Amino acid sequence: MAKDLWITEMHGGKGPKEGRFTEWCKGHGFNGVTKACIEVAKKSKDKSVRSMAIFAERAQSKEGF
């Protein structure tokens, strides 16, 4: 339990699953990481956004690695 709190504090009060891609999706009008957000992000000109989208897609389809 203490380890979970440390991880949350390390991420600035966010849960360990929230991060840059979640922020990107919310900033582009989505309610979080959704299939629609992933599809839009995969078409982005920014390589790092495309990489995050591909990672999120794989993580959702396999429920983690």
C-alpha positions in Angstrom: 0.0 0.0 0.0 2.8 2.4 0.8 4.4 1.6 -2.5 1.2 2.6 -4.3 1.1 6.0 -2.5 4.7 6.6 -3.4 4.0 5.9 -7.1 1.0 8.3 -7.0 3.1 11.0 -5.4 5.8 10.4 -8.0 3.3 11.1 -10.7 2.2 14.4 -9.2 -0.9 13.1 -7.5 -2.2 11.2 -10.5 -2.7 7.5 -10.6 0.0 5.5 -12.2 -2.0 4.9 -15.3 -2.5 8.6 -16.1 0.2 10.4 -18.0 1.2 12.3 -21.1 -1.1 10.5 -23.5 -4.2 10.9 -21.2 -3.4 14.6 -21.0 -3.0 14.8 -24.8 -6.4 13.1 -25.3 -8.1 15.4 -22.9 -6.5 18.4 -24.5 -7.9 17.3 -27.8 -11.5 17.0 -26.6 -11.7 13.4 -25.5 -12.7 12.2 -22.0 -9.5 10.2 -21.7 -7.7 7.4 -23.6 -10.5 6.1 -25.8 -10.4 4.2 -29.1 -11.4 7.3 -30.9 -8.5 9.3 -29.3 -6.1 6.5 -30.2 -7.3 6.6 -33.9 -6.8 10.3 -34.1 -3.4 10.2 -32.4 -2.2 7.5 -34.8 -2.7 9.9 -37.6 -0.7 12.7 -35.9 2.3 14.3 -37.5 4.1 14.0 -34.1 6.1 10.7 -33.9 5.9 10.7 -30.0 2.1 11.0 -30.1 1.9 8.2 -32.6 4.1 6.0 -30.5 2.0 6.7 -27.4 -1.2 5.8 -29.4 0.3 2.5 -30.6 1.4 1.6 -27.1 -2.1 2.5 -25.7 -3.8 0.4 -28.4 -1.7 -2.6 -27.6 -2.1 -2.2 -23.9 -5.9 -2.0 -24.3 -6.1 -5.0 -26.6 -4.0 -7.2 -24.4 -5.1 -5.6 -21.1 -1.5 -4.9 -20.3 1.7 -6.7 -21.4 
